[in-house]
Amino acid sequence: MAGMMLEQAPEIILASASPRRRELLAQIGVHCLVYPVPVDETPLPQERPEHYVRRVAAEKSARARQCCSEQLPVLGADTSVVLHGQILGKPENRQHALSMLNSLSGQRHHVYSAVSLRVRQCHHMALNITEVRFRELSEAQILRYWETGEPADKAGAYAIQGLGGVFVQNIQGSYSGVVGLPLYETADLLTKAGIDIFK
């Protein structure tokens, strides 16, 4: 029918249910087939943050490659908030989230974001580390933020792209990496795989 937009065919498989990663890929014009896979995201004993995010991202892409019948390139990613060398995952409950936000208040922390891309028999990886500084937060601000519902399913109990952005005094590195997918590194891997970012 005239005037109807044809949906563009996917160019990659995204091994993630994250709407933020899907939006970031769309931002650079990459169409994806969303294929989330279950992966145990528990850090191993004494596992360093950079090893952890690389391992989880690689496991996501490997699992999706095994399970999905499509033969498109597969992209997996993992993002973790790290404070004083400790990985802050998603909060388990209200008290856990409040504790995380209290610990981040007035502090610098780092966000590790790994990207894993599987193209045929090749596996490519990239890692971005961004420093984020929080301003001092009052107990009332932390409680109000929790009540918005935003921290409940976010690593480190905050979302820089949401209301949590008002807590961020400055960053050194990749904003998109803090959101969940570092675009510079992702675009570099996709370009090497033959996917044209500037169509």
Secondary structure, 3 states (H helix, E strand, C coil): CCCCCCCCCCCEEECCCCHHHHHHHHHCCCCEEECCCCCCCCCCCCCCHHHHHHHHHHHHHHHHHHHCCCCCCEEEEEEEEEECCEEECCCCCHHHHHHHHHHHCCCEEEEEEEEEEEECCEEEEEEEEEEEEECCCCHHHHHHHHHCCHHHHCHHHCCCCCHHHHHEEEEECCHHHHHCCCHHHHHHHHHHCCCCCCC
